[in-house]
Amino acid sequence: WLSYRDKPMDVDAEPLERLKEAVSGTAKKLCIYDESMQGAMVVHFMCYHKMRVRLLTHFYSFLFFEDWRHNLWSKRFVRDHLRYSDEIQCAAARVVEAVRNRARHRNITSNPHGEFDSFHIRRGDFQYKNTRLEADQIYENSREEIPDGTTVFVATDHQGKPWFQPL
């Protein structure tokens, strides 16, 4: 994959060249979308922890279409039509507005737009211990990027406020 870094293949390049780029740097076998998969009610993208495999990107980044136009159409379709419901989008917008208001009111002169930083700290769903950083390590890793006094929103599944004290 390094040979393609900063030099991606043209979107309309020959299929074999685009396929080489798509599978570069992997030791995986291709999963061919055949009649069996077409007839399946569900296609499961398995995360197999014994092989240290996790799906940490959009599923459609793994799809390959021989015709580049089909590739663009399907990914644009997902981008434009698969989304959270309006109720979830509106709830998220209310949370963002509440955090912005808090940030704005904490320092109206230097932060009139209510800018804030955020973390998504996932503690319960990662099976690898080295992904579970302690709060003091998270602080050390980010303190040069986030000025003192900045409003920080933390989304997490972690229980217990004392854990967050270093932040």
C-alpha positions in Angstrom: 0.0 0.0 0.0 2.9 2.3 0.5 3.4 2.5 -3.3 0.0 4.2 -3.5 0.4 6.6 -0.6 -0.1 10.1 -1.8 -0.4 8.6 -5.3 -3.9 7.1 -5.5 -5.0 5.4 -8.7 -7.4 7.4 -10.9 -11.0 6.6 -10.2 -11.5 5.6 -13.8 -8.3 3.6 -14.2 -8.4 0.1 -15.6 -10.2 -2.4 -13.2 -7.1 -4.6 -12.7 -5.0 -1.6 -11.6 -7.7 -0.4 -9.2 -8.0 -3.9 -7.8 -4.3 -4.1 -7.2 -4.5 -0.8 -5.2 -7.6 -2.1 -3.3 -5.9 -5.2 -2.1 -2.4 -3.8 -1.6 -0.9 -4.4 1.8 -3.3 -7.1 2.7 -3.0 -10.8 3.1 -6.7 -11.3 2.9 -8.5 -13.4 0.4 -11.1 -11.7 -1.8 -14.7 -12.2 -0.8 -16.7 -12.6 -4.0 -20.3 -11.3 -4.1 -21.9 -14.4 -5.6 -25.4 -15.8 -5.8 -25.1 -17.2 -2.3 -24.4 -13.7 -0.9 -27.0 -12.1 -3.1 -29.6 -14.4 -1.6 -28.6 -13.8 2.0 -30.8 -11.7 4.2 -27.7 -10.4 6.1 -24.1 -10.0 5.2 -22.0 -10.1 8.4 -18.6 -8.4 8.5 -17.0 -10.4 11.3 -14.5 -8.9 13.7 -12.3 -11.8 14.7 -10.3 -10.8 17.8 -8.0 -13.8 17.8 -6.6 -12.5 14.5 -6.6 -9.0 15.9 -9.0 -7.9 13.2 -11.5 -5.0 13.8 -13.7 -3.2 11.4 -12.9 0.5 12.1 -14.1 2.0 8.9 -17.2 2.1 6.8 -18.1 -1.3 5.4 -18.3 0.1 1.8 -14.6 1.0 1.8 -14.0 -2.7 1.2 -16.3 -3.0 -1.8 -14.8 -3.2 -5.3 -16.8 -2.8 -8.5 -15.2 -3.6 -11.9 -17.1 -0.7 -13.5 -15.8 2.5 -11.7 -19.1 4.2 -12.4 -20.9 1.5 -10.3 -18.3 2.0 -7.5 -19.0 5.8 -7.4 -22.8 5.4 -7.6 -23.0 2.8 -4.8 -20.7 4.8 -2.4 -22.6 8.0 -3.2 -25.9 6.3 -2.6 -24.7 5.2 0.9 -23.3 8.7 1.6 -26.5 10.4 0.5 -29.3 8.0 1.7 -28.1 5.9 4.6 -28.2 8.1 7.7 -29.5 8.4 11.2 -33.2 9.3 11.6 -34.2 12.9 12.0 -35.0 12.3 15.7 -31.4 11.2 16.4 -29.9 14.0 14.2 -32.0 16.6 16.1 -31.2 15.2 19.5 -27.5 15.3 18.6 -27.9 18.9 17.4 -29.5 19.8 20.7 -26.5 18.4 22.6 -24.1 20.3 20.5 -26.0 23.5 21.0 -26.1 23.0 24.7 -22.3 22.4 24.9 -21.8 25.5 22.6 -23.9 27.6 25.0 -22.0 26.4 28.0 -18.6 27.1 26.3 -19.8 30.5 25.2 -21.1 31.5 28.7 -17.9 30.3 30.3 -15.9 32.9 28.4 -18.1 35.1 26.2 -15.3 37.5 25.2 -12.7 35.0 24.0 -15.2 32.3 22.8 -18.2 34.1 21.3 -19.0 31.2 19.0 -19.0 28.6 21.7 -16.2 26.5 20.3 -15.3 23.3 22.3 -13.2 20.2 22.0 -14.5 16.7 22.4 -13.4 13.1 23.1 -15.1 9.9 22.4 -13.7 7.6 25.1 -14.8 4.0 24.5 -13.9 1.7 27.4 -16.3 -1.2 27.3 -16.2 -2.6 23.8 -12.5 -3.0 23.0 -11.0 -6.3 23.8 -7.4 -5.1 23.6 -6.1 -3.8 26.9 -3.6 -1.4 25.2 -6.6 0.6 23.8 -7.8 1.4 27.3 -5.7 4.5 28.2 -6.1 5.9 31.7 -7.4 9.5 32.0 -4.0 10.9 32.9 -2.5 9.4 29.8 -5.3 10.8 27.6 -4.6 14.2 29.2 -0.8 13.9 28.6 -1.4 12.9 24.9 -3.7 15.9 24.3 -2.7 18.7 26.6 -0.6 20.5 24.0 -3.6 20.5 21.6 -6.2 21.8 24.0 -5.6 25.1 25.8 -6.3 25.3 29.6 -9.8 26.5 30.3 -11.3 25.0 27.1 -14.7 23.4 27.3 -14.3 19.7 26.6 -17.2 17.4 25.9 -16.6 13.7 26.7 -18.8 11.0 25.2 -18.2 7.7 26.8 -19.6 4.4 28.1 -17.3 4.6 31.2 -19.1 4.7 34.6 -17.7 6.7 37.5 -16.8 10.3 37.6 -13.5 9.9 39.7 -11.9 8.4 36.6 -12.2 11.7 34.8 -10.5 13.8 37.5 -7.2 14.2 35.7 -9.1 15.6 32.7 
